Amino acid sequence: MSLESVVVTGIGIISPLGHGFEPLIAALLAGESGVREIPELENVGGLRSRLAATVNGIDPKQIPRKIRRSMSQMSVYAYLASQQALEMAAYPEELLSSGRTGVVVGSTLGSTESSEKFFADYFRDYSLERMKSGLFFQLMGHSCAANIAQSLGITGRVMAPSAACATSCQAIGYAYEQIAFGRQDAILCGGADEFHPLTAATFDMMNAASTRYNQQPEEAPRPFDLHRDGTVCGEGSGILLLEKRSVAEARGAEVLAEVIGFATTSDTSSIATPDVEAMLKCMQLALEHAGISATELDYINAHATGTLQGDVAEAEAICRLVGDQVPVSSLKGHLGHTMAASGSIELSASIGMMRCGELVATRNLQQVDDHCGGLFHLQQNLQTRPKIVLKNNFAMGGINSTVIIRSSTHD
């Protein structure tokens, strides 16, 4: 059967570099960092990392209380980003309740902050009398997706993938497939996460969190760099509105990019250690799905979080795919690792690079580790207008994912 063409018509961003798509692109092009020292982390015993990339300037009270009661911080981020995406796309409100518009938005967990508050109170006297009725809706695994659908009146399909760092990359891919197969006309898709000390602790316990640059927050993380020492956890939300091309064009929507390929695979060699072969296979499958060869790629936006093993494995996989013929960069040095939101925020940034004709270099990549060599590493911004971009996200648990997009102005 022939597949429908699927395009991006709206983007919403809540990130450590600001609120909105345009502020994100401007900050990335300027080489800004969203990483900050968080003094409160000193109060967490055994936690060595003091850094995080946090969102600032969000007032949840801008959301009506009626729908805000069931929202944790991450759901607030996802809702605001969804509003931005719909506004950018000028998406008709009446289509939200048509049954042909859906939601595919995930997070790593339900709200850890809400869980902590509940159990801190519960363990005082093992009483449930003070528990608020809306708390469960903040804790459930599909909280972000459900809150978006409920608050915006979306009656189509709702999915909430949860695959840690690969979550929003998968969400975009699953949304793409549903539209391509004609099951939905439009889907709000992406991911959201909120920062909590336990997130940083998870990486710290595995010696995968940056600790060397606590006093120099803008120096971390350092993807592919010889002196990298781990990732910096972050938060935020990236939401894209995907539409069937024919529907988008019929209503006169501006097409920002086209999704042309997707793959997600399970690496069973290890639940924690990344595998070169599995990463390479995932990228190859995405290319096969897109019906293109690796030589047609113009840019690769790497997952590269600044960890010792992960960066080496991904660099080798990319090298085996394209050698040093395709520019490669990671945005973790600017944004930190926004976890479940990283794929959608960084893919959105890649669309921004396509449209402005400038590729953003890997921040803090001063000396490429020899083990990450053999690639066309971007250490300075590059003036070029890529037509086809490959985006990677690889997660603990052996979850690999790749999305390929094409410029709306391709020949």
Steps between C-alpha positions, in 0.01 A plus 500: 500500500616854438578709808377851562761776504541630856612856571581722798282812520544613860769496769478587869800522733547543873873460563793613714573747219161667510137464405418462133655376177659828392669571836643146495651542154640844582665372819650197326643709215654733758662204680320561829488250785196409708706311760511646851640418839216394733604573861209295638664184370762534774227395743468156338736260673724301269416705191820632344355691204384856567390588148170500315340665198175635640205693360444848640217751486202265488196604702257206516226742606478622143312174443138497625477326835232263375749324271815582698400290802592174328830631360847447639781728387576280198135502395503879524800507267332259256172692500666837436717353224191342342325836498801653326502227235130540425535877482797482263307261276182712517325170562120535502353442845208303362737234365623415850174322582457341156643164605766539229740692725703309758771528764823300532699655785713318756718552804758289680275454804201666654587805708781415742450831679135420565593150617755639743253748647239231547727246667669763718157580637375140505794368702435753776213293637402265216185700442325567171273765645704788359539357149347720233268334252690627197833353607461169318460680169843657553658164581364277225737405221287658228444822695637736235308343213175477695523857625563631148204309360266597784593867510488551123197281430687254276292188436724294270761243592710560814830322558772555759827322417749480784853413393719739699729694264336353189144589603424801282691366201276194519194720551572688178560175315182336629299813413653500153402136444140552611454792262689329217267200527193727500390436858518868600522830311705686761681419824664709769812303585820525703602477863539677830694458821563690822831512682527327836812412703421131458542539124852631546564236767408221257781606268736585786469150648611359165789749478327657200423848641736793464670588831825665395343829391279583797665841532504561124147401392535635146793261441275194524395271353765442232375263228778318313764704685816344647421649841131408520395345829130432465166654424306787658132429557241751387129554450246649262267400221507487123172448313460473123175501308519242223237504226406311190645715221179510301303623801763759590518635147121508466475734796794712384741405778872577469705181477812518718646159410400151393553181704623233260650222711488339844643197675512380857673182615580305813863435589504182708877489549477711817237693692751776580796492261445630144589278207649629174338235282154569640536875450622452144215262421243749626635776275516265203138393550388864514682570175343193342158613615562846355611346172829687493869417535741630763670710231187715476522616861601864553522509881480263797374628834661259744360382831849540658441589864862537612534158661819302450355185345194639325686761296761250384241245390290755312806656336615161374152414371472833315852460363411160359188649344639818338868532591604865509274608213202634699506778765421372849420690820328455834291764678545361851776753572242777456189337645625232733317169469129583509424130529164400349482842333846485343401339171216738422683816613812407303306393190318833516838672519609304193198634313606848609849440361351387170295814473767752599785337306740454790605186685571538871835371625542271800547731797804426721658274237851640523712190444339201331568174682694270267248227582228728357704586191443436132196730481436843354458654846360851503714708735380823342162585352479417132316707240310250288140409429453128564219324316501165682574459871535187713423524873612236753385422852630202694367409844586281795312176477638437153251724320633654178310742278566705188283749311582646158353827376517686171491872438173647379698672223665186358527468122 
